[in-house]
Amino acid sequence: MLFVDYAKKGFTEKILKNKKQENKQLKNYLNDRAITELESITTHDLKAYVRVKQKAGYKLSVSFLCLR
């Protein structure tokens, strides 16, 4: 889903900004682990990312990654 689609669904600019930032942080996390291909990302990788963020004090769950 593109960010344009999120805007059409009524997401605020703040939410769009937060989603973009989270995507950037996830991309950096994966790149740091030499995961550069979309097809290479596993559920384990995503869960590990969520655990890292939670340990840093963020309230995330794997569901934040779902694109609805």
PDB file of N, CA, C and O in Angstrom:
ATOM      1  N   MET A   1       0.850  -1.168   0.000  1.00  0.00           N
ATOM      2  CA  MET A   1       0.000   0.000   0.000  1.00  0.00           C
ATOM      3  C   MET A   1       0.898   1.234   0.000  1.00  0.00           C
ATOM      4  O   MET A   1       1.854   1.313   0.772  1.00  0.00           O
ATOM      5  N   LEU A   2       0.596   2.167  -0.842  1.00  0.00           N
ATOM      6  CA  LEU A   2       1.348   3.405  -0.934  1.00  0.00           C
ATOM      7  C   LEU A   2       0.851   4.393   0.104  1.00  0.00           C
ATOM      8  O   LEU A   2      -0.270   4.282   0.600  1.00  0.00           O
ATOM      9  N   PHE A   3       1.699   5.365   0.428  1.00  0.00           N
ATOM     10  CA  PHE A   3       1.294   6.366   1.398  1.00  0.00           C
ATOM     11  C   PHE A   3       0.110   7.178   0.892  1.00  0.00           C
ATOM     12  O   PHE A   3      -0.692   7.662   1.690  1.00  0.00           O
ATOM     13  N   VAL A   4      -0.007   7.332  -0.410  1.00  0.00           N
ATOM     14  CA  VAL A   4      -1.170   8.013  -0.980  1.00  0.00           C
ATOM     15  C   VAL A   4      -2.436   7.276  -0.586  1.00  0.00           C
ATOM     16  O   VAL A   4      -3.450   7.898  -0.269  1.00  0.00           O
ATOM     17  N   ASP A   5      -2.378   5.936  -0.605  1.00  0.00           N
ATOM     18  CA  ASP A   5      -3.532   5.137  -0.202  1.00  0.00           C
ATOM     19  C   ASP A   5      -3.866   5.346   1.269  1.00  0.00           C
ATOM     20  O   ASP A   5      -5.039   5.374   1.640  1.00  0.00           O
ATOM     21  N   TYR A   6      -2.845   5.493   2.107  1.00  0.00           N
ATOM     22  CA  TYR A   6      -3.090   5.765   3.519  1.00  0.00           C
ATOM     23  C   TYR A   6      -3.828   7.087   3.678  1.00  0.00           C
ATOM     24  O   TYR A   6      -4.764   7.193   4.471  1.00  0.00           O
ATOM     25  N   ALA A   7      -3.406   8.086   2.926  1.00  0.00           N
ATOM     26  CA  ALA A   7      -4.042   9.395   3.007  1.00  0.00           C
ATOM     27  C   ALA A   7      -5.511   9.300   2.596  1.00  0.00           C
ATOM     28  O   ALA A   7      -6.371   9.946   3.196  1.00  0.00           O
ATOM     29  N   LYS A   8      -5.789   8.508   1.589  1.00  0.00           N
ATOM     30  CA  LYS A   8      -7.163   8.331   1.144  1.00  0.00           C
ATOM     31  C   LYS A   8      -8.011   7.655   2.213  1.00  0.00           C
ATOM     32  O   LYS A   8      -9.226   7.848   2.262  1.00  0.00           O
ATOM     33  N   LYS A   9      -7.371   6.861   3.070  1.00  0.00           N
ATOM     34  CA  LYS A   9      -8.105   6.163   4.125  1.00  0.00           C
ATOM     35  C   LYS A   9      -8.308   7.040   5.354  1.00  0.00           C
ATOM     36  O   LYS A   9      -8.889   6.598   6.346  1.00  0.00           O
ATOM     37  N   GLY A  10      -7.836   8.272   5.292  1.00  0.00           N
ATOM     38  CA  GLY A  10      -8.093   9.201   6.381  1.00  0.00           C
ATOM     39  C   GLY A  10      -6.994   9.307   7.416  1.00  0.00           C
ATOM     40  O   GLY A  10      -7.220   9.887   8.479  1.00  0.00           O
ATOM     41  N   PHE A  11      -5.815   8.772   7.152  1.00  0.00           N
ATOM     42  CA  PHE A  11      -4.715   8.915   8.092  1.00  0.00           C
ATOM     43  C   PHE A  11      -4.259  10.373   8.110  1.00  0.00           C
ATOM     44  O   PHE A  11      -4.238  11.035   7.072  1.00  0.00           O
ATOM     45  N   THR A  12      -3.901  10.857   9.268  1.00  0.00           N
ATOM     46  CA  THR A  12      -3.443  12.239   9.390  1.00  0.00           C
ATOM     47  C   THR A  12      -2.002  12.364   8.902  1.00  0.00           C
ATOM     48  O   THR A  12      -1.296  11.370   8.732  1.00  0.00           O
ATOM     49  N   GLU A  13      -1.589  13.599   8.684  1.00  0.00           N
ATOM     50  CA  GLU A  13      -0.202  13.852   8.269  1.00  0.00           C
ATOM     51  C   GLU A  13       0.783  13.327   9.314  1.00  0.00           C
ATOM     52  O   GLU A  13       1.849  12.815   8.969  1.00  0.00           O
ATOM     53  N   LYS A  14       0.422  13.457  10.587  1.00  0.00           N
ATOM     54  CA  LYS A  14       1.306  12.983  11.662  1.00  0.00           C
ATOM     55  C   LYS A  14       1.492  11.473  11.569  1.00  0.00           C
ATOM     56  O   LYS A  14       2.607  10.971  11.711  1.00  0.00           O
ATOM     57  N   ILE A  15       0.412  10.757  11.332  1.00  0.00           N
ATOM     58  CA  ILE A  15       0.506   9.295  11.215  1.00  0.00           C
ATOM     59  C   ILE A  15       1.336   8.920   9.992  1.00  0.00           C
ATOM     60  O   ILE A  15       2.164   8.012  10.057  1.00  0.00           O
ATOM     61  N   LEU A  16       1.118   9.615   8.881  1.00  0.00           N
ATOM     62  CA  LEU A  16       1.902   9.334   7.678  1.00  0.00           C
ATOM     63  C   LEU A  16       3.387   9.583   7.923  1.00  0.00           C
ATOM     64  O   LEU A  16       4.234   8.806   7.483  1.00  0.00           O
ATOM     65  N   LYS A  17       3.694  10.660   8.623  1.00  0.00           N
ATOM     66  CA  LYS A  17       5.081  10.979   8.951  1.00  0.00           C
ATOM     67  C   LYS A  17       5.684   9.875   9.836  1.00  0.00           C
ATOM     68  O   LYS A  17       6.816   9.444   9.618  1.00  0.00           O
ATOM     69  N   ASN A  18       4.918   9.429  10.827  1.00  0.00           N
ATOM     70  CA  ASN A  18       5.394   8.372  11.720  1.00  0.00           C
ATOM     71  C   ASN A  18       5.616   7.063  10.978  1.00  0.00           C
ATOM     72  O   ASN A  18       6.597   6.365  11.234  1.00  0.00           O
ATOM     73  N   LYS A  19       4.709   6.721  10.055  1.00  0.00           N
ATOM     74  CA  LYS A  19       4.856   5.494   9.276  1.00  0.00           C
ATOM     75  C   LYS A  19       6.097   5.554   8.388  1.00  0.00           C
ATOM     76  O   LYS A  19       6.831   4.573   8.266  1.00  0.00           O
ATOM     77  N   LYS A  20       6.324   6.709   7.771  1.00  0.00           N
ATOM     78  CA  LYS A  20       7.521   6.876   6.935  1.00  0.00           C
ATOM     79  C   LYS A  20       8.787   6.718   7.782  1.00  0.00           C
ATOM     80  O   LYS A  20       9.737   6.054   7.365  1.00  0.00           O
ATOM     81  N   GLN A  21       8.798   7.322   8.961  1.00  0.00           N
ATOM     82  CA  GLN A  21       9.959   7.232   9.849  1.00  0.00           C
ATOM     83  C   GLN A  21      10.182   5.792  10.299  1.00  0.00           C
ATOM     84  O   GLN A  21      11.318   5.318  10.333  1.00  0.00           O
ATOM     85  N   GLU A  22       9.113   5.106  10.639  1.00  0.00           N
ATOM     86  CA  GLU A  22       9.230   3.710  11.068  1.00  0.00           C
ATOM     87  C   GLU A  22       9.754   2.841   9.936  1.00  0.00           C
ATOM     88  O   GLU A  22      10.583   1.958  10.160  1.00  0.00           O
ATOM     89  N   ASN A  23       9.276   3.085   8.723  1.00  0.00           N
ATOM     90  CA  ASN A  23       9.771   2.331   7.571  1.00  0.00           C
ATOM     91  C   ASN A  23      11.258   2.567   7.355  1.00  0.00           C
ATOM     92  O   ASN A  23      11.998   1.638   7.031  1.00  0.00           O
ATOM     93  N   LYS A  24      11.693   3.807   7.535  1.00  0.00           N
ATOM     94  CA  LYS A  24      13.111   4.138   7.383  1.00  0.00           C
ATOM     95  C   LYS A  24      13.943   3.408   8.441  1.00  0.00           C
ATOM     96  O   LYS A  24      15.004   2.862   8.137  1.00  0.00           O
ATOM     97  N   GLN A  25      13.455   3.404   9.679  1.00  0.00           N
ATOM     98  CA  GLN A  25      14.177   2.721  10.759  1.00  0.00           C
ATOM     99  C   GLN A  25      14.233   1.216  10.521  1.00  0.00           C
ATOM    100  O   GLN A  25      15.257   0.584  10.779  1.00  0.00           O
ATOM    101  N   LEU A  26      13.141   0.643  10.033  1.00  0.00           N
ATOM    102  CA  LEU A  26      13.127  -0.784   9.721  1.00  0.00           C
ATOM    103  C   LEU A  26      14.109  -1.094   8.605  1.00  0.00           C
ATOM    104  O   LEU A  26      14.848  -2.076   8.681  1.00  0.00           O
ATOM    105  N   LYS A  27      14.123  -0.269   7.578  1.00  0.00           N
ATOM    106  CA  LYS A  27      15.061  -0.465   6.465  1.00  0.00           C
ATOM    107  C   LYS A  27      16.502  -0.419   6.970  1.00  0.00           C
ATOM    108  O   LYS A  27      17.316  -1.258   6.584  1.00  0.00           O
ATOM    109  N   ASN A  28      16.826   0.544   7.822  1.00  0.00           N
ATOM    110  CA  ASN A  28      18.175   0.633   8.388  1.00  0.00           C
ATOM    111  C   ASN A  28      18.516  -0.598   9.216  1.00  0.00           C
ATOM    112  O   ASN A  28      19.625  -1.127   9.129  1.00  0.00           O
ATOM    113  N   TYR A  29      17.562  -1.049  10.018  1.00  0.00           N
ATOM    114  CA  TYR A  29      17.762  -2.249  10.837  1.00  0.00           C
ATOM    115  C   TYR A  29      18.092  -3.448   9.952  1.00  0.00           C
ATOM    116  O   TYR A  29      19.036  -4.191  10.222  1.00  0.00           O
ATOM    117  N   LEU A  30      17.312  -3.625   8.901  1.00  0.00           N
ATOM    118  CA  LEU A  30      17.536  -4.757   8.003  1.00  0.00           C
ATOM    119  C   LEU A  30      18.857  -4.618   7.252  1.00  0.00           C
ATOM    120  O   LEU A  30      19.584  -5.599   7.096  1.00  0.00           O
ATOM    121  N   ASN A  31      19.173  -3.421   6.790  1.00  0.00           N
ATOM    122  CA  ASN A  31      20.440  -3.201   6.093  1.00  0.00           C
ATOM    123  C   ASN A  31      21.631  -3.487   6.993  1.00  0.00           C
ATOM    124  O   ASN A  31      22.632  -4.041   6.539  1.00  0.00           O
ATOM    125  N   ASP A  32      21.531  -3.113   8.270  1.00  0.00           N
ATOM    126  CA  ASP A  32      22.606  -3.385   9.234  1.00  0.00           C
ATOM    127  C   ASP A  32      22.847  -4.875   9.393  1.00  0.00           C
ATOM    128  O   ASP A  32      23.934  -5.296   9.789  1.00  0.00           O
ATOM    129  N   ARG A  33      21.846  -5.663   9.088  1.00  0.00           N
ATOM    130  CA  ARG A  33      21.956  -7.120   9.183  1.00  0.00           C
ATOM    131  C   ARG A  33      22.131  -7.771   7.818  1.00  0.00           C
ATOM    132  O   ARG A  33      21.919  -8.972   7.654  1.00  0.00           O
ATOM    133  N   ALA A  34      22.521  -6.956   6.843  1.00  0.00           N
ATOM    134  CA  ALA A  34      22.799  -7.419   5.472  1.00  0.00           C
ATOM    135  C   ALA A  34      21.578  -8.036   4.796  1.00  0.00           C
ATOM    136  O   ALA A  34      21.712  -8.911   3.941  1.00  0.00           O
ATOM    137  N   ILE A  35      20.405  -7.584   5.176  1.00  0.00           N
ATOM    138  CA  ILE A  35      19.170  -8.031   4.529  1.00  0.00           C
ATOM    139  C   ILE A  35      18.742  -6.896   3.606  1.00  0.00           C
ATOM    140  O   ILE A  35      18.227  -5.873   4.058  1.00  0.00           O
ATOM    141  N   THR A  36      18.961  -7.089   2.316  1.00  0.00           N
ATOM    142  CA  THR A  36      18.710  -6.007   1.364  1.00  0.00           C
ATOM    143  C   THR A  36      17.636  -6.348   0.336  1.00  0.00           C
ATOM    144  O   THR A  36      17.198  -5.480  -0.419  1.00  0.00           O
ATOM    145  N   GLU A  37      17.223  -7.580   0.305  1.00  0.00           N
ATOM    146  CA  GLU A  37      16.197  -7.997  -0.647  1.00  0.00           C
ATOM    147  C   GLU A  37      14.882  -8.229   0.093  1.00  0.00           C
ATOM    148  O   GLU A  37      14.846  -8.900   1.125  1.00  0.00           O
ATOM    149  N   LEU A  38      13.824  -7.674  -0.441  1.00  0.00           N
ATOM    150  CA  LEU A  38      12.511  -7.814   0.179  1.00  0.00           C
ATOM    151  C   LEU A  38      12.146  -9.279   0.395  1.00  0.00           C
ATOM    152  O   LEU A  38      11.577  -9.639   1.425  1.00  0.00           O
ATOM    153  N   GLU A  39      12.473 -10.110  -0.570  1.00  0.00           N
ATOM    154  CA  GLU A  39      12.136 -11.530  -0.492  1.00  0.00           C
ATOM    155  C   GLU A  39      12.909 -12.262   0.608  1.00  0.00           C
ATOM    156  O   GLU A  39      12.539 -13.367   1.005  1.00  0.00           O
ATOM    157  N   SER A  40      13.976 -11.641   1.094  1.00  0.00           N
ATOM    158  CA  SER A  40      14.808 -12.269   2.125  1.00  0.00           C
ATOM    159  C   SER A  40      14.306 -12.017   3.539  1.00  0.00           C
ATOM    160  O   SER A  40      14.771 -12.662   4.478  1.00  0.00           O
ATOM    161  N   ILE A  41      13.376 -11.101   3.707  1.00  0.00           N
ATOM    162  CA  ILE A  41      12.882 -10.753   5.042  1.00  0.00           C
ATOM    163  C   ILE A  41      11.974 -11.870   5.546  1.00  0.00           C
ATOM    164  O   ILE A  41      11.063 -12.314   4.847  1.00  0.00           O
ATOM    165  N   THR A  42      12.239 -12.313   6.764  1.00  0.00           N
ATOM    166  CA  THR A  42      11.438 -13.377   7.366  1.00  0.00           C
ATOM    167  C   THR A  42      10.610 -12.825   8.527  1.00  0.00           C
ATOM    168  O   THR A  42      10.838 -11.712   9.001  1.00  0.00           O
ATOM    169  N   THR A  43       9.673 -13.607   8.959  1.00  0.00           N
ATOM    170  CA  THR A  43       8.887 -13.258  10.134  1.00  0.00           C
ATOM    171  C   THR A  43       9.801 -13.080  11.334  1.00  0.00           C
ATOM    172  O   THR A  43       9.585 -12.194  12.161  1.00  0.00           O
ATOM    173  N   HIS A  44      10.820 -13.922  11.427  1.00  0.00           N
ATOM    174  CA  HIS A  44      11.782 -13.827  12.525  1.00  0.00           C
ATOM    175  C   HIS A  44      12.468 -12.451  12.514  1.00  0.00           C
ATOM    176  O   HIS A  44      12.642 -11.841  13.569  1.00  0.00           O
ATOM    177  N   ASP A  45      12.855 -11.965  11.337  1.00  0.00           N
ATOM    178  CA  ASP A  45      13.497 -10.646  11.230  1.00  0.00           C
ATOM    179  C   ASP A  45      12.584  -9.552  11.759  1.00  0.00           C
ATOM    180  O   ASP A  45      13.026  -8.676  12.502  1.00  0.00           O
ATOM    181  N   LEU A  46      11.322  -9.599  11.381  1.00  0.00           N
ATOM    182  CA  LEU A  46      10.371  -8.574  11.795  1.00  0.00           C
ATOM    183  C   LEU A  46      10.092  -8.639  13.298  1.00  0.00           C
ATOM    184  O   LEU A  46      10.001  -7.610  13.967  1.00  0.00           O
ATOM    185  N   LYS A  47       9.961  -9.841  13.810  1.00  0.00           N
ATOM    186  CA  LYS A  47       9.731  -9.991  15.254  1.00  0.00           C
ATOM    187  C   LYS A  47      10.943  -9.518  16.043  1.00  0.00           C
ATOM    188  O   LYS A  47      10.796  -8.917  17.107  1.00  0.00           O
ATOM    189  N   ALA A  48      12.145  -9.787  15.527  1.00  0.00           N
ATOM    190  CA  ALA A  48      13.365  -9.336  16.191  1.00  0.00           C
ATOM    191  C   ALA A  48      13.421  -7.806  16.210  1.00  0.00           C
ATOM    192  O   ALA A  48      13.825  -7.208  17.208  1.00  0.00           O
ATOM    193  N   TYR A  49      13.018  -7.185  15.116  1.00  0.00           N
ATOM    194  CA  TYR A  49      12.976  -5.720  15.054  1.00  0.00           C
ATOM    195  C   TYR A  49      12.006  -5.163  16.101  1.00  0.00           C
ATOM    196  O   TYR A  49      12.324  -4.202  16.801  1.00  0.00           O
ATOM    197  N   VAL A  50      10.850  -5.759  16.199  1.00  0.00           N
ATOM    198  CA  VAL A  50       9.864  -5.311  17.189  1.00  0.00           C
ATOM    199  C   VAL A  50      10.426  -5.462  18.598  1.00  0.00           C
ATOM    200  O   VAL A  50      10.243  -4.576  19.432  1.00  0.00           O
ATOM    201  N   ARG A  51      11.103  -6.569  18.871  1.00  0.00           N
ATOM    202  CA  ARG A  51      11.701  -6.764  20.207  1.00  0.00           C
ATOM    203  C   ARG A  51      12.737  -5.683  20.511  1.00  0.00           C
ATOM    204  O   ARG A  51      12.781  -5.164  21.627  1.00  0.00           O
ATOM    205  N   VAL A  52      13.570  -5.340  19.526  1.00  0.00           N
ATOM    206  CA  VAL A  52      14.573  -4.294  19.722  1.00  0.00           C
ATOM    207  C   VAL A  52      13.903  -2.969  20.053  1.00  0.00           C
ATOM    208  O   VAL A  52      14.331  -2.259  20.964  1.00  0.00           O
ATOM    209  N   LYS A  53      12.857  -2.640  19.315  1.00  0.00           N
ATOM    210  CA  LYS A  53      12.146  -1.390  19.560  1.00  0.00           C
ATOM    211  C   LYS A  53      11.472  -1.399  20.942  1.00  0.00           C
ATOM    212  O   LYS A  53      11.483  -0.394  21.652  1.00  0.00           O
ATOM    213  N   GLN A  54      10.891  -2.538  21.308  1.00  0.00           N
ATOM    214  CA  GLN A  54      10.230  -2.641  22.614  1.00  0.00           C
ATOM    215  C   GLN A  54      11.238  -2.489  23.739  1.00  0.00           C
ATOM    216  O   GLN A  54      10.951  -1.831  24.739  1.00  0.00           O
ATOM    217  N   LYS A  55      12.418  -3.088  23.592  1.00  0.00           N
ATOM    218  CA  LYS A  55      13.457  -2.955  24.617  1.00  0.00           C
ATOM    219  C   LYS A  55      13.921  -1.512  24.754  1.00  0.00           C
ATOM    220  O   LYS A  55      14.376  -1.094  25.819  1.00  0.00           O
ATOM    221  N   ALA A  56      13.801  -0.755  23.664  1.00  0.00           N
ATOM    222  CA  ALA A  56      14.179   0.658  23.691  1.00  0.00           C
ATOM    223  C   ALA A  56      13.055   1.533  24.245  1.00  0.00           C
ATOM    224  O   ALA A  56      13.199   2.752  24.340  1.00  0.00           O
ATOM    225  N   GLY A  57      11.938   0.905  24.609  1.00  0.00           N
ATOM    226  CA  GLY A  57      10.847   1.635  25.240  1.00  0.00           C
ATOM    227  C   GLY A  57       9.691   1.997  24.330  1.00  0.00           C
ATOM    228  O   GLY A  57       8.755   2.674  24.755  1.00  0.00           O
ATOM    229  N   TYR A  58       9.744   1.556  23.087  1.00  0.00           N
ATOM    230  CA  TYR A  58       8.648   1.848  22.156  1.00  0.00           C
ATOM    231  C   TYR A  58       7.552   0.809  22.297  1.00  0.00           C
ATOM    232  O   TYR A  58       7.816  -0.351  22.613  1.00  0.00           O
ATOM    233  N   LYS A  59       6.337   1.230  22.063  1.00  0.00           N
ATOM    234  CA  LYS A  59       5.194   0.320  22.128  1.00  0.00           C
ATOM    235  C   LYS A  59       4.830  -0.113  20.720  1.00  0.00           C
ATOM    236  O   LYS A  59       4.020   0.525  20.048  1.00  0.00           O
ATOM    237  N   LEU A  60       5.428  -1.184  20.291  1.00  0.00           N
ATOM    238  CA  LEU A  60       5.175  -1.724  18.955  1.00  0.00           C
ATOM    239  C   LEU A  60       4.747  -3.166  19.073  1.00  0.00           C
ATOM    240  O   LEU A  60       5.059  -3.852  20.047  1.00  0.00           O
ATOM    241  N   SER A  61       4.036  -3.606  18.076  1.00  0.00           N
ATOM    242  CA  SER A  61       3.757  -5.031  17.933  1.00  0.00           C
ATOM    243  C   SER A  61       3.921  -5.360  16.472  1.00  0.00           C
ATOM    244  O   SER A  61       4.003  -4.462  15.634  1.00  0.00           O
ATOM    245  N   VAL A  62       3.967  -6.618  16.161  1.00  0.00           N
ATOM    246  CA  VAL A  62       4.129  -7.031  14.777  1.00  0.00           C
ATOM    247  C   VAL A  62       2.982  -6.502  13.929  1.00  0.00           C
ATOM    248  O   VAL A  62       3.140  -6.315  12.723  1.00  0.00           O
ATOM    249  N   SER A  63       1.843  -6.263  14.536  1.00  0.00           N
ATOM    250  CA  SER A  63       0.701  -5.780  13.774  1.00  0.00           C
ATOM    251  C   SER A  63       0.940  -4.404  13.146  1.00  0.00           C
ATOM    252  O   SER A  63       0.267  -4.046  12.180  1.00  0.00           O
ATOM    253  N   PHE A  64       1.892  -3.625  13.682  1.00  0.00           N
ATOM    254  CA  PHE A  64       2.150  -2.327  13.081  1.00  0.00           C
ATOM    255  C   PHE A  64       2.678  -2.471  11.662  1.00  0.00           C
ATOM    256  O   PHE A  64       2.600  -1.533  10.868  1.00  0.00           O
ATOM    257  N   LEU A  65       3.214  -3.640  11.343  1.00  0.00           N
ATOM    258  CA  LEU A  65       3.775  -3.868  10.026  1.00  0.00           C
ATOM    259  C   LEU A  65       2.711  -4.204   8.994  1.00  0.00           C
ATOM    260  O   LEU A  65       2.967  -4.159   7.790  1.00  0.00           O
ATOM    261  N   CYS A  66       1.529  -4.537   9.461  1.00  0.00           N
ATOM    262  CA  CYS A  66       0.457  -4.907   8.534  1.00  0.00           C
ATOM    263  C   CYS A  66      -0.018  -3.681   7.780  1.00  0.00           C
ATOM    264  O   CYS A  66      -0.259  -2.624   8.364  1.00  0.00           O
ATOM    265  N   LEU A  67      -0.146  -3.839   6.500  1.00  0.00           N
ATOM    266  CA  LEU A  67      -0.613  -2.748   5.651  1.00  0.00           C
ATOM    267  C   LEU A  67      -2.066  -3.008   5.322  1.00  0.00           C
ATOM    268  O   LEU A  67      -2.382  -3.938   4.580  1.00  0.00           O
ATOM    269  N   ARG A  68      -2.935  -2.211   5.855  1.00  0.00           N
ATOM    270  CA  ARG A  68      -4.373  -2.415   5.635  1.00  0.00           C
ATOM    271  C   ARG A  68      -4.915  -1.332   4.757  1.00  0.00           C
ATOM    272  O   ARG A  68      -6.107  -1.324   4.452  1.00  0.00           O
TER     273      ARG A  68
END
